[in-house]
Amino acid sequence: MKENKNSEQTVHHHTHYVKEKFDELINHLREDIDKFEDPQAEAMFETAAEVIGGLKQAFDHYEEKKEKAWRE
């Protein structure tokens, strides 16, 4: 049986899963920074971690209905 695509529970399940993967990737990127002696590579990995953190925050806002767009 196919899931109801608009089910709040289904959406929450998937957003929670994606946020966990974001956390894993952010941690991996930050751990790898110490493996380089190249300042540009360090900056790239830190920037990537920050951008993904921003995406995770957008998912948080969606789940918490903090933004007007998520409440309509």
N, C-alpha and C positions, 0 to 999 in steps of 0.2 A: 504494500500500500504506500502510495506517495504521500510525503508530508505536506501539510497545508503550508504553502509558500509564505503566507502572510501571518502565520502564527507568531505571536510575541515570544513564546517559549522557544520556538525554532530559531528565531532571529537572535535571541539572547544566547542560546547555545553556541551559535556560530561566531557571534562577536566575542564571546568569552574565549573561545578556542583561538581565534586570531590574535587577541590580546596576549594570550600566553605565548604564542609564537613570536610576537613582537618582542616580548620580554626576553625570550631566549636569544633572539638575534641581537638585541641591544647589549645584553651581557657578553655575548660572544665577541661583538665588535670592540667593546671596551677592554676585554681581556687581551685581545690581539694587539692593542695599541702598544703595550709594553714589549712586544716582540720585534718592533721596528726601531731602527735608528734613523729613519727617514722622516723628517718633520712634515713633509707633504703627505706621506702615507698616514702618519698619525692624525693629521688634521682631517684627512678624508674619512678615516674610520670614525673619528669623533663626530664629524658632521653627519655622517650616515646614522649614527646612533641617535643624535639629536632629532633628525628628521623623522626617524621611525618612532621616536618618543612622541613627536607631535601627532603622528598618525594614531598612536595608541590613545592619546588624549582625545582626539576626535571620536574614537570609538567609545571612550568613557562618557563623553558628553552626549552621544547618541543614546547610550543605555540609560543615562540619568535624565534624559530629556531636558538638558540645560539650555540648549539653543532653541530659539523660536522655531527654526525649520524642523526640528525633531519633534515638536509638540503638535504640529498640524496634521 
